[in-house]
Amino acid sequence: MHVLITGGAGFIGSHLAERHLANGDQVYIVDNLSTGSLSNIDAFRGHPAFRFDEADILHWSGMDKAVAWADRIYHMAAVVGVKKVLEDPVAVMATNMTGTERILRAIHHGGWNPQVVIASTSEVYGFNAKSSFAETDDIVLPSAGRLRWAYAVTKLADEFLAFSYARKYGLHIVVVRLFNTIGPNQVGHYGMVVPSFVKQAVCNAPLTVYGEGDQTRSFCDVRDTVVALDRLAGCPEAWGEVVNVGNDQEISIRDLAELIVQRTHSQSPLHFMSYRDAYGEEFEDVTHRRPELNKLRALTGFAPEWSLRDTLDDLIKRECTKNLRVA
Ligand SMILES: NC(=O)c1ccc[n+]([C@@H]2O[C@H](COP(=O)([O-])OP(=O)(O)OC[C@H]3O[C@@H](n4cnc5c(N)ncnc54)[C@H](O)[C@@H]3O)[C@@H](O)[C@H]2O)c1
């Protein structure tokens, strides 16, 4: 199979590339390396079935040819991370919406019909006060002007673009609402909590917890996530659908910080910081974000293999090894 991955040098994209190369597929990645990195794809760069273009999906001249070549496309390229979204909302709007439209238009204009996975996010559920979210639940977003929600709005627009192309032109597209995903290759610079905590704990530095730490999240190991995405892409019943992807085990951010300190045998204290100090006035957080996974299970039989504890132990081991190499 020919697999095109936009944003393939990023966290999730690089794991998709690894999975498909291991399956004997040909993999073509495009990435502008804005948050992705060459180190995520170093291991594949000499591989005969691997190709990488450093380009921006908004201007990439190779898009039509790559889309024609592909049997499957994972569209992962996006501006992500709370910090980036607040710093540059214009880039968020352009990349996340125009980039997606460009890919879908190229597929349709070429007359192609690859399997397509469009990455959306649990953020689209917005302020819905439920403690867990099913795909049929309402989307509740605050009214105009709160730029913190720019990311959710662009991803919701992507969902509607995908449904429009799927319904009008019969394209084989599945939209995945990804919940918090963690694992190797994820970096903390852009506001991702687990890599930040692990790094802080390994160095015995204070772990910065925003608010009181009562907010809960559900973390899915990326090595489970890519199994779900692979199965959904190839599942005709999933085409034209939106599907939650994640793990439904929930933990508060304070308990997560304490667990990481405990697993690291670290001396790190917890340092509580208000959202206002961390992100300025613009920021509003969501109290709970747990996926309901009935649809994913029914379509794919998916069951995560990685427990949170196993993923954390793996990440802690990797961080310690990295520090030893530097020292
Ligand atoms: N990691 C999560 O927990 C999570 C949760 C919800 C949704 N998602 C979605 O999953 C996808 C992958 O996220 P990730 O966590 O791997 O983030 P990531 O930042 O590691 O990956 C995104 C990749 O896209 C690339 N990119 C950004 N703009 C680009 C452009 N204009 N042209 C080409 N490449 C560009 C970046 O360099 C990066 O490699 C994103 O669409 C994101 O919105 C991720």
PDBQT file of the ligand as one rigid body, heavy atoms in Angstrom, charges set to zero:
ROOT
HETATM    1  N1  LIG A 401      -1.393  14.585  20.299  1.00  0.00    +0.000 N 
HETATM    2  C1  LIG A 401      -2.637  14.737  20.701  1.00  0.00    +0.000 C 
HETATM    3  O1  LIG A 401      -2.941  14.498  21.878  1.00  0.00    +0.000 OA
HETATM    4  C2  LIG A 401      -3.723  15.189  19.742  1.00  0.00    +0.000 A 
HETATM    5  C3  LIG A 401      -5.011  15.370  20.256  1.00  0.00    +0.000 A 
HETATM    6  C4  LIG A 401      -6.011  15.793  19.392  1.00  0.00    +0.000 A 
HETATM    7  C5  LIG A 401      -5.742  15.986  18.047  1.00  0.00    +0.000 A 
HETATM    8  N2  LIG A 401      -4.485  15.818  17.570  1.00  0.00    +0.000 N 
HETATM    9  C6  LIG A 401      -4.259  16.053  16.140  1.00  0.00    +0.000 C 
HETATM   10  O2  LIG A 401      -3.424  15.057  15.606  1.00  0.00    +0.000 OA
HETATM   11  C7  LIG A 401      -2.586  15.601  14.580  1.00  0.00    +0.000 C 
HETATM   12  C8  LIG A 401      -1.133  15.280  14.887  1.00  0.00    +0.000 C 
HETATM   13  O3  LIG A 401      -0.796  15.916  16.122  1.00  0.00    +0.000 OA
HETATM   14  P1  LIG A 401       0.565  15.628  16.897  1.00  0.00    +0.000 P 
HETATM   15  O4  LIG A 401       0.248  15.522  18.329  1.00  0.00    +0.000 OA
HETATM   16  O5  LIG A 401       1.311  14.548  16.212  1.00  0.00    +0.000 OA
HETATM   17  O6  LIG A 401       1.272  17.045  16.718  1.00  0.00    +0.000 OA
HETATM   18  P2  LIG A 401       2.657  17.420  16.012  1.00  0.00    +0.000 P 
HETATM   19  O7  LIG A 401       2.812  18.885  16.181  1.00  0.00    +0.000 OA
HETATM   20  O8  LIG A 401       3.745  16.562  16.531  1.00  0.00    +0.000 OA
HETATM   21  O9  LIG A 401       2.347  17.053  14.498  1.00  0.00    +0.000 OA
HETATM   22  C9  LIG A 401       1.850  17.960  13.549  1.00  0.00    +0.000 C 
HETATM   23  C10 LIG A 401       2.847  17.982  12.413  1.00  0.00    +0.000 C 
HETATM   24  O10 LIG A 401       2.354  18.832  11.381  1.00  0.00    +0.000 OA
HETATM   25  C11 LIG A 401       3.446  19.597  10.877  1.00  0.00    +0.000 C 
HETATM   26  N3  LIG A 401       2.887  20.792  10.267  1.00  0.00    +0.000 N 
HETATM   27  C12 LIG A 401       2.266  21.842  10.877  1.00  0.00    +0.000 A 
HETATM   28  N4  LIG A 401       1.889  22.758   9.985  1.00  0.00    +0.000 NA
HETATM   29  C13 LIG A 401       2.261  22.282   8.770  1.00  0.00    +0.000 A 
HETATM   30  C14 LIG A 401       2.151  22.779   7.455  1.00  0.00    +0.000 A 
HETATM   31  N5  LIG A 401       1.568  23.960   7.193  1.00  0.00    +0.000 N 
HETATM   32  N6  LIG A 401       2.665  22.040   6.430  1.00  0.00    +0.000 NA
HETATM   33  C15 LIG A 401       3.255  20.841   6.682  1.00  0.00    +0.000 A 
HETATM   34  N7  LIG A 401       3.387  20.319   7.918  1.00  0.00    +0.000 NA
HETATM   35  C16 LIG A 401       2.890  21.033   8.946  1.00  0.00    +0.000 A 
HETATM   36  C17 LIG A 401       4.311  19.874  12.091  1.00  0.00    +0.000 C 
HETATM   37  O11 LIG A 401       5.647  20.211  11.764  1.00  0.00    +0.000 OA
HETATM   38  C18 LIG A 401       4.218  18.541  12.829  1.00  0.00    +0.000 C 
HETATM   39  O12 LIG A 401       5.227  17.650  12.415  1.00  0.00    +0.000 OA
HETATM   40  C19 LIG A 401      -2.892  17.095  14.531  1.00  0.00    +0.000 C 
HETATM   41  O13 LIG A 401      -3.787  17.330  13.469  1.00  0.00    +0.000 OA
HETATM   42  C20 LIG A 401      -3.559  17.376  15.861  1.00  0.00    +0.000 C 
HETATM   43  O14 LIG A 401      -4.463  18.445  15.767  1.00  0.00    +0.000 OA
HETATM   44  C21 LIG A 401      -3.460  15.424  18.397  1.00  0.00    +0.000 A 
ENDROOT
TORSDOF 0
